[in-house]
């Protein structure tokens, strides 16, 4: 089934052009790739009782799925990033979590070889090839029953969180070893 037609997908839209809307959005923070990476590593679950869809174009909410057209990565928006504006290199997919699990959709967009094939076939550009919003909207995805989606989505979320914890542990380990080496080098 085409992504835009899946029951539970409320809307699929592209973020806003920063330069064209500068005056209107000066008080808002923009959602950036570092926010996407942070959201992908989050520990929180998405509430099944999500607030209504925000009418302001480009504003993301907790539980939305965002897809970066440049890095070809997606994440589920956390509470920390809710209310930020998505720039035009992001697609915002608003889902009804009672019908389409956001983490399952994130898993498909990030890990599915079938999605990869579809995107590769439709990439645009001759020098710099990139994904378009239409390509994402028109992805043909298999729709599983919501219970299966939730199981797969939760497992994927826990995997991403576990990988983030492991990465943090290695950073602390490296920092400790380097500090020990520094002390030894200084003669202590």
C-alpha positions as CSV (number, residue, x, y, z in Angstrom):
1,X,0.0,0.0,0.0
2,X,1.3,3.5,-0.8
3,X,2.6,5.3,2.3
4,X,0.3,8.3,1.9
5,X,-2.8,6.0,1.7
6,X,-2.0,3.9,4.7
7,X,-4.7,4.0,7.3
8,X,-3.2,5.7,10.3
9,X,-1.1,8.2,8.3
10,X,-2.7,11.5,9.0
11,X,-0.4,13.5,6.7
12,X,2.9,13.5,4.9
13,X,4.4,17.0,4.3
14,X,7.7,18.6,3.7
15,X,9.3,21.1,6.1
16,X,9.5,24.8,5.5
17,X,12.0,27.0,3.6
18,X,13.9,28.9,6.3
19,X,14.7,31.9,4.1
20,X,11.2,32.4,2.8
21,X,9.6,32.3,6.3
22,X,12.3,34.0,8.4
23,X,10.1,36.7,9.8
24,X,7.3,34.3,10.7
25,X,9.4,31.8,12.6
26,X,12.1,33.8,14.2
27,X,11.1,32.6,17.7
28,X,11.1,28.9,16.8
29,X,14.1,26.5,16.9
30,X,14.7,24.4,13.8
31,X,14.8,20.6,13.9
32,X,18.3,19.6,12.7
33,X,20.1,16.3,11.9
34,X,21.6,16.2,15.4
35,X,18.0,16.3,16.7
36,X,17.1,13.4,14.4
37,X,20.1,11.3,15.7
38,X,19.1,12.2,19.3
39,X,15.5,11.2,18.7
40,X,16.6,7.9,17.1
41,X,18.4,7.0,20.4
42,X,15.6,8.0,22.7
43,X,14.3,5.8,25.5
44,X,10.8,7.1,25.7
45,X,7.8,5.3,24.2
46,X,5.2,7.2,22.1
47,X,1.9,7.7,23.8
48,X,-1.1,6.2,22.0
49,X,-3.2,9.2,23.0
50,X,-1.5,11.8,20.8
51,X,-2.5,15.4,20.7
52,X,-4.3,16.7,17.7
53,X,-2.3,17.5,14.5
54,X,-0.8,21.0,14.6
55,X,-2.1,23.2,11.9
56,X,1.1,25.3,11.5
57,X,3.1,24.0,8.5
58,X,6.5,22.6,9.4
59,X,5.9,22.2,13.2
60,X,6.7,18.7,14.5
61,X,5.1,17.1,17.5
62,X,6.1,14.2,19.7
63,X,5.3,10.9,18.0
64,X,5.7,12.3,14.4
65,X,8.1,10.4,12.2
66,X,10.6,12.7,10.5
67,X,12.6,11.7,7.5
68,X,15.8,13.5,6.4
69,X,15.9,13.7,2.6
70,X,19.7,14.2,2.6
71,X,20.8,11.5,5.1
72,X,17.9,9.2,4.2
73,X,17.3,8.5,7.9
74,X,14.2,8.7,10.0
75,X,13.3,9.0,13.7
76,X,10.3,9.4,15.9
77,X,10.2,12.9,17.4
78,X,10.7,13.0,21.2
79,X,9.1,15.4,23.7
80,X,12.4,17.3,23.8
81,X,12.1,18.3,20.1
82,X,8.3,18.7,20.0
83,X,7.3,22.2,18.7
84,X,10.4,22.7,16.6
85,X,10.2,23.6,12.9
86,X,11.3,21.2,10.3
87,X,13.4,22.6,7.5
88,X,12.6,21.7,3.9
89,X,15.1,18.8,3.9
90,X,12.8,16.9,6.3
91,X,9.5,15.2,5.6
92,X,7.0,15.1,8.5
93,X,4.8,12.0,8.7
94,X,2.0,12.4,11.2
95,X,0.6,9.1,12.3
96,X,-2.2,7.8,14.4
97,X,-0.3,5.5,16.8
98,X,-3.4,3.4,17.3
99,X,-3.4,2.4,13.6
100,X,0.2,2.8,12.5
101,X,3.1,2.3,14.9
102,X,5.6,5.2,14.5
103,X,8.6,3.1,15.5
104,X,7.6,0.4,13.0
105,X,7.4,3.0,10.2
106,X,10.8,4.3,11.4
107,X,12.2,0.8,11.2
108,X,10.9,0.3,7.6
109,X,12.3,3.7,6.4
110,X,15.7,3.0,8.0
111,X,16.2,-0.7,7.6
112,X,14.0,-2.2,5.0
113,X,15.8,-3.5,1.9
114,X,12.5,-3.1,-0.1
115,X,12.3,0.5,0.8
116,X,15.9,1.0,-0.1
117,X,15.3,-0.5,-3.5
118,X,12.3,1.8,-4.2
119,X,14.2,4.9,-3.1
120,X,17.3,4.0,-5.1
121,X,15.2,3.6,-8.3
122,X,13.5,7.0,-7.9
123,X,16.4,9.2,-6.7
124,X,16.6,12.6,-8.5
125,X,19.6,14.6,-9.8
126,X,22.5,13.9,-12.0
127,X,25.5,15.2,-9.9
128,X,24.0,15.0,-6.4
129,X,21.4,12.3,-6.2
130,X,18.8,12.9,-3.5
131,X,15.4,11.6,-2.4
132,X,12.3,13.7,-3.1
133,X,9.2,14.1,-0.9
134,X,7.1,12.5,-3.6
135,X,9.3,9.4,-3.5
136,X,8.7,9.0,0.2
137,X,4.9,9.7,-0.1
138,X,4.7,7.1,-2.8
139,X,6.6,4.2,-1.2
140,X,4.8,0.9,-1.4
141,X,4.9,-0.6,2.1
142,X,3.5,-3.8,3.5
143,X,1.0,-3.0,6.2
144,X,1.0,-5.5,9.1
145,X,-1.6,-5.7,11.9
146,X,-1.1,-3.1,14.5
147,X,0.0,-5.6,17.2
148,X,2.8,-6.9,15.0
149,X,3.8,-3.4,14.1
150,X,4.0,-2.5,17.8
151,X,6.1,-5.5,18.6
152,X,8.6,-4.8,15.8
153,X,8.6,-1.1,16.5
154,X,9.3,-1.6,20.2
155,X,12.1,-4.0,19.5
156,X,13.6,-1.5,17.0
157,X,13.3,1.3,19.6
158,X,15.0,-0.8,22.2
159,X,17.8,-1.8,19.8
160,X,18.5,1.9,19.0
161,X,18.5,2.8,22.7
162,X,20.8,-0.1,23.5
163,X,23.2,0.9,20.8
164,X,23.2,4.5,22.1
165,X,24.0,3.3,25.7
166,X,26.8,1.1,24.3
167,X,28.2,4.1,22.4
168,X,28.1,6.3,25.5
169,X,29.8,3.5,27.6
170,X,32.6,3.3,25.0
171,X,33.0,7.1,25.1
172,X,33.4,7.1,28.9
173,X,35.8,4.2,28.7
174,X,37.9,6.0,26.1
175,X,37.9,9.2,28.2
176,X,39.0,7.2,31.3
177,X,41.8,5.5,29.5
178,X,43.0,8.7,27.9
179,X,43.0,10.5,31.3
180,X,45.0,7.6,32.8
181,X,47.5,7.8,30.0
182,X,47.7,11.6,30.4
183,X,48.5,11.2,34.1
184,X,51.2,8.6,33.4
185,X,52.7,10.7,30.7
186,X,52.9,13.7,33.1
187,X,54.8,11.5,35.6
188,X,52.1,10.6,38.2
